[in-house]
Amino acid sequence: MTSLPEENTLGAIVGAKSQRREADATRRVIRAATPRRSSLGTGFIGIGAAVVVALRAIYGFVWFVSLWPTYPDPMPALLAWVILIATLVATFITARVIGDQLPDWAFVLFLAGLAAAVALDLVAVWPLHDIGRNATAALTAGMALLVVITLRRTRDILIAVSVLGVGLAVAMVLNTRPDPDDIAPQITAVAFAVLPAVIGVVVVNGFRRLVQVELDRVLVQSTVSAPRFAVGMMASEELARLDLAAE
């Protein structure tokens, strides 16, 4: 005996097909409500940071080309720039394709690419005994952390930039001649590699706190001023079901 279709109070047919449609609508609501790392508008900050890194990379590459005759062997430095640019482009595309997120495996590959670029650049300029004046890709790698500043936790960025800063400082102490005239360029080079990421972390954290406070204020105000008309925090799924039934 064939069962008759059931109707709800709004006259909509309720059955297996209708239940599947309701389940699909529920999944769409949940997917739309799922928070992402670049929420609260930080995705726009990430795009701006990527533009700044691109400009810094262009400047560093032009400086590298101008120093080409001074390298005893410029090929390691050239390879460092190739790896650095490929790492930046691949990371930016991966983060946008995934949805403004950077998984742990992608972040590890990103750091490995930066480490390889720094190592090759130091190998190229080591015989010159003046890392601060001749390093190019190694200094740009520090600023390259701005590309992932909105995609990773603050701790990850600070640990990475700290390791880079300490590594550059140790290399400079071991390689540079003990001449007072060489101290200022070395300190400036370390600052150029470390400070952009640190300042970026401070700016992003401040922006997130500011936006979160404003969102909390709006939520509290809407709840207090119009409690009878508020649908509630968990009503999105029910609204989707009612809309589907009305259709």
Secondary structure, DSSP 4 states (H G I P E B T S, - for coil): -PPPPEE-TTS-EESHHHHHHHHHHHHHHHHHH---TTTTTHHHHHHHHHHHHHHHHHHHHHHHHHTGGG-SS-HHHHHHHHHHHHHHHHHHHHHHHHTS---HHHHHHHHHHHHHHHHHHHHHHGGGT-HHHH--HHHHHHHGGGGGTTTS-HHHHHHHHHHHHHHHHHHHHHHS-S-HHHHHHHHHHHHHHHHHHHHHHHHHHHHHHHHHHHHHHHHHHHHHH-TTT---TT-HHHHHHHHHHH-
